[in-house]
Amino acid sequence: MRINFNIVVTVRLTPEIESEIDRIASVEKKTKSDIVKEALKEYINVHANVGSAFKLGEDLFGVSESGDTDRSISYRDRLKEKLRAKHAH
């Protein structure tokens, strides 16, 4: 048997926000609590998918327009090669 507990949260709203919630609740024939819960769920869904800056760009790090994934590792070898070619004249 599962017992479902609801937690009560108190939120301070501006009169304008409360008025909008009342209007939406009336139009959609829902309670104000339902409107606020839906808004919070949407907020959580949007922000739950936002990762750290590293996670968001992880697949791009070390890859430039060349598509090489080891450019940050092999830069010394490439630099040496360019210098050799430059001074070989």
C-alpha positions in Angstrom: 0.0 0.0 0.0 1.4 3.3 -1.1 0.6 6.5 0.8 0.8 9.7 -1.2 1.8 12.7 0.8 1.5 16.2 -0.6 3.7 19.0 0.8 2.2 22.4 1.3 4.3 25.3 0.0 3.6 29.0 0.7 4.5 31.4 -2.1 4.3 35.1 -2.1 2.9 36.4 -5.4 2.4 39.9 -6.8 -1.3 40.8 -7.4 -0.6 40.7 -11.1 0.7 37.1 -11.0 -2.2 36.0 -8.8 -4.7 37.6 -11.2 -3.1 35.8 -14.1 -3.2 32.4 -12.3 -6.9 33.0 -11.4 -7.7 33.9 -15.0 -5.9 30.8 -16.4 -7.5 28.5 -13.8 -10.9 29.8 -14.7 -10.4 29.4 -18.4 -8.9 25.9 -18.1 -11.3 24.9 -15.3 -8.5 23.9 -13.0 -7.5 24.9 -9.5 -4.8 27.4 -8.8 -2.8 24.6 -7.3 -3.0 22.7 -10.5 -1.8 25.7 -12.5 1.1 26.3 -10.2 2.1 22.6 -10.1 2.1 22.5 -13.9 4.2 25.6 -14.1 6.7 24.1 -11.6 6.9 20.8 -13.5 7.6 22.7 -16.7 10.3 24.8 -15.0 11.9 21.7 -13.6 11.8 19.9 -16.9 13.5 22.8 -18.7 16.2 23.2 -16.0 16.8 19.5 -15.4 18.0 19.2 -19.0 20.6 21.9 -18.5 23.9 20.4 -17.6 27.1 21.9 -16.6 29.0 24.0 -19.1 31.4 21.1 -19.5 28.6 18.6 -20.2 27.0 20.9 -22.7 30.1 21.3 -24.8 31.9 18.0 -24.1 31.3 16.7 -27.6 32.9 19.9 -29.0 36.0 20.2 -27.0 39.1 19.5 -28.9 37.3 19.5 -32.3 37.7 22.4 -34.6 36.6 22.9 -38.1 39.1 20.3 -39.1 37.2 17.6 -37.2 40.4 16.4 -35.6 39.7 15.2 -32.1 43.4 15.3 -30.9 44.4 18.8 -32.0 45.0 19.9 -28.4 47.2 16.9 -27.8 49.2 16.9 -31.0 49.9 20.6 -31.3 53.6 20.2 -30.5 54.1 17.7 -33.3 52.2 20.0 -35.8 54.2 23.0 -34.7 57.5 21.2 -35.1 56.5 20.1 -38.5 55.6 23.6 -39.6 58.9 25.0 -38.2 60.9 22.3 -40.0 59.1 23.1 -43.3 59.6 26.8 -42.8 63.4 26.5 -42.2 64.0 23.8 -44.8 64.2 26.4 -47.6 
